[in-house]
C-alpha cells in the first residue's frame, strides 16, 4: 500500500524537488521522533519554518540561467522568397551574434551576417530564456527560437514574414573565446 506524502514532504518537494525535499523532511521527522513531547504543534511549525529557511538558498540556485554574454559565430542555412512570386533562394552564410548584456533570464545583443553573404543584415534583439536551455528573442523583422547545446554551443532558428518577403534560417553558433 502506498502512503500519500504528508504536508511537509509535499512542501519540501515543491520548494526544492523530490531528492532535497525528502532529505529535509527525513531530518525533521527524525528530530520530531526523538524530541516529541507536549509541544508537538510548536515543533511542527518550527520544522516548517526550518524547511523554508534551509530550502530557500538551494531553490534560488535553481533559477540560474546560462551565461550567454559574448560573441558567437557559425554557419546559417537560409531559405527565402519574395512576396511578388520571385525565385526561392537557398543560401548558407556566416553569422555573428553578440550578446552584450544579460540579467537573469533576459538578454540583449546584435546579430549580423558577414560581408560576403547573399543577404547582408544587421539587427539588434532582445530575448529571454524560457527554461534553463531554451530561449526566444525578437528583432525588428522576426523571431528566433533556440536552445543551448552545451555551454559554448547554441542552435537556433529564425522566422521572418515582412512586406518584402519571407525567410527561415537555422544556425549552430559556437562561442568565440
N, C-alpha and C positions, 0 to 999 in steps of 0.2 A: 504494500500500500504506500503510495506516495503522499508525503505531507505537503500541505500548502505552505510556502515560505511565510514566516512571520513578518510583522511590520518592520522590524529592524533590518532583517535580511532584504526586504524589498527596497528600503531606503538606501542601504549600502550598495545594492546593485544599481539603483537609479543614479546615485551620485558618482560612482566610480567603476561601474562594471562588475561583473559577477565575481571575478577572482579576488580583487581587493575587497569588495563588499563582504564576501564570505569570511575572509581573514579577519576583518574588523569585527564582524558580528560574533565569530567564534571567540575572539579575545574578550569581548564584552560578556558573552554568555558564561565563559569560564570564570570571570570576575564575579558575576552575579551568583553563581552556584557556590563559590567559596565564601562570599560575604553577604549572602542573603539573610535578611532579618526583617524586622517590622517596617523598615523604611523602603520596602520594595518599590513603591511608586517613585520615591526620590531617586533610587538607583536607575530606574527606567528612564527618567528624564535626564539624569546626569549622563547616562550612556548615550542617549540620543544626541545631546549636545557634544559629547566627545566624538561621536561619529561624524558630526558635521565639521568639527574643527580639524579632525585628522584627514577627512576626505577632501576638504576644500582645496588644499595645495596640490594634491595629486590630480584632482579633476581639472584644475586650472591649467596644469601642464598639458592636458589633452587638447587644449584649444590653440596649440602652437601650430601655425601653418608653415609650409616650406618657405624658406627664404629664396626668392627668385630675383632679387636685385642683381643686376649685372647685364652683360651683353651675351646674347645667344645667336648663333649662326648655323644655318643649314640649308638644305635644298628643299624647295617647294615645288609640288606638281600642281599645275593650274589648268583649268579649262574655262573658257569664256565665250560669250556670244552676244552680239549686239541686238538691240530690240528691233532694228529695221530688217531683220532676217538675214543679216550678213553671215559670213563664214564662222564656223566654230573653230576656235584656236586652242590647240593644246601646247603648253609650254612648261618648261622647267627653269627655275631661276634661283639664285642665291638670295636668301632672306636674312636680314639682320634685325633682331629685336633687342631693344634696350629697355629694361625695367629700371626706372630712375628712383622710384620711391615705393615703399611698402609699409603699410600699417596693419598689423594683424592679418586679416584675410583680404584686405583691399590693396590694390596696387595701380600704378600708372606708368606710362612709358611711351615709346615710339617704335615704329616698325617701318623698314624701307627695303626696297629691292636694290640690287647692285646696278651700276651704271649700264651694263650690257643687257639688262632684262628686256623681254619683249614688251612688257607693260611696266614702265618705271612708276613707282609710287612711293609716297612717304606720308604716314599718318600717325597721329597721336591717339592713344587709347586709355581707357580706364577699365579696371576689371576687379573681379572678386573670386576667391576660392569658394566653391560650392561645398566641398568637404576637404579632407586632407590631401587629396591628389587631383581633383577635378576643378577646373576654373573656366570662367567665361569672361569675355570682355566685349566692349562696344567701342566702335570707332565711327567716324562720320559716314561711312558708306556701308557698313555691315557689322557682322558679329562673328566672334571666334569662340569655339568651344575646344577645350584641350585637357590634357592630363599630364601629370608628372610620371615619366617612365622610371627615372631614378633622380638622385639629387642634382645631376648635371645634364639631364635629357628631358625635353618636353616634346609632346606630339600634339598638334592642334590642326583644326580645320576651320576655314573661313567661308562665309556665305555672303554674297553681295547681290542685292537687287536695287539697281539705281536707274534713273531715267535713260542713261546712255547704254546700259547693258546689264548683264548678269554674269557672275562667275562663282566658281567654287575652287578652293585650293586646300591642299593639306601639306603640312611640312613637319619634319622632325628636326629640332634645333638642339645643338649642344652648347653648353655654357663655355664661353671663352675665358680661360684662366690667365 
